[in-house]
Amino acid sequence: MGLYFEDFEIGKALRTRGRTVGEADITTYAGLIGDWTPIHVDENFARSTPFGTRVAHGTLTLSIAVGLMAQLGLFDGTVIGLLNMTWSFQEPVRIGDTVYAVITALEKRVTSKPDRGIVKLDIRVTNQADVAVCRGVHDVMMMLRSAPSLTSSDPPAGL
């Protein structure tokens, strides 16, 4: 079972295990989303860029970070939904780089619905050299463990 709203501790960082990005990841992702931009899939072209080689799509790195977070089980059965996200990219992720996600709860608040709250999470993705490659903030709606019981006259809970 995942974490409930109450379980998130402000300022406590959780680090995922690593995930090495391979050529197949980039090719599969390019096919999935239809983005065959040469910087990602054409090594001859990519050698002429400032990166000197192919780099992963920024959104692939974001997606890998989400998957790494999911592997921690933080949201299993307790998440209601992702409400908002902001994301920025600082450094390229090259084939062979290993990425990690560090998740820190920044703030949280109970919503007007007594059975849920919103947790603002800082997500920093680093490579094997501990260099930040991208970073974002996600607002996630979570279930409350200690939700007050509802009476039959209460309307059903919705987002």
N, C-alpha and C positions, 0 to 999 in steps of 0.2 A: 504494500500500500504506500502511496506517495505521501508527501508532506501536506499537512493541513495549513491553513493560514497562520494559525498560532505557532506552528513549528518553525517558521522562518525567523531567524535572529538577525536583526539589523547589524550590518557590518561583518557578519561571519561569512568567510569565503569558502567555497567548495570547489575543488579542482577535479576535473574529469581525467580519465586516462587519455592517452594519446592516440592519434589516428594518423597514419602516414598516407599522404595523398599520392596516388599513382596515376599513371597515364590513362589507365582504364576508367578511373573516376572522372577525369576531364572529358574523355571521349563519350562516355555514357551520359554525363550531364549535358554536354553539348547537344547530343541527339535528343535527349528528353525535352529540353527547352527550345531547341532549334537555333541555338546561338553558336554558329561556327566561325566566329570572329578569329582571324588568323593568329592573333597573339596567344590564343588558347590551343589551337590545333595544328598550326603550321610551323614546324621547327625552323625551317629555312627563313621564313619571315621573322619569327620571334628572335632569331640571332641578331637581327639588325635593329632591335629595339633596345632601349636602355636596360631592360631586364636581362637580355642576352640569351633567353630561353623562353619556352612556353610557361605561362602562369595559369593557375586555376582561376575560374570565374569567381568574382567576389561573392556572388550569391551561392556558389558551391561551398565556399568556406563557411558562410553563414549557415547553410543547411547542414554541413558536417557538425558545426557547433551545436545546433539544435539536437542532432542525433546523439552527440556525446552527452548532452544534458539529459536526454531521455534515458540513456543507459544507466544513469544514476538512480532512476526510478522516482525522481522528485515529484512527478506529476501523475503517477499511476493511480487512477481512480479518484483523484482529488482536484484536478484542474477543471475549471469550467470553460475557460477560453483565453486566448491571446487577444488583448484589447488594442494594443498599440505597440509599435516598435520604431526606434530610430537606430540607424546603423551607419558607421563610417569605416573606411578602409584605409589603413596606414601603410602597409607593406605588402608586396606580392607574396603569394604562396606558390612555390615551385614544385614540380614533380620531385618526390623524395622528401619533402618537408613533412615533419610530424607536428600536428597542431593539437592543442589542449584548450579547454575552455575553463575559465575561472568565473564562478557565479557568486555574486554578492548581493544580498538583499539591501536595498538602499532605504526604502521606506515601505510602510504598509498602512492600510486604513480599511475599516469596515465600511461596507456600502450601506445604502438605505435599505437593502434587503438583509435581514438579520442572519441569513445562513451563508453569507459570502463576504469576501474581502478582496482587495486589490493589493498585490505585492509588486513593487517596482524593483526589477532585477537589473543589475549591471552585469553585462557579459563581456569579458575580455578574452580574446582568443590570442594565444601566443604560439610561437613556433618552438622548435627544439633548442634554440639559443635563448629562449625566454624573451624574445622580441615580440611586442604587440603587433599583430598583423591586422586586426580589426577589433572593433568594439561597438557595443550597442546597449540600449536600454529597452527592456521588454516590460510592459504592464500586463500582468497576468491575473485573471480572476480565479480565486481559489475557494474551495469549500471551507467552512468553519467547522471544527470538530465540536465546538461548544455552542452550536446554533440553538437558540431558544426553540422550544416546541411551539408549533403553530396550532391555533384553534381552527375549528371547522369554518369559521367565518373569515379567516384570512385568505386572501387570494393566492393562487399558486405562484410559486417563485418563478421569475423569468429573468433574463438578462436585462 
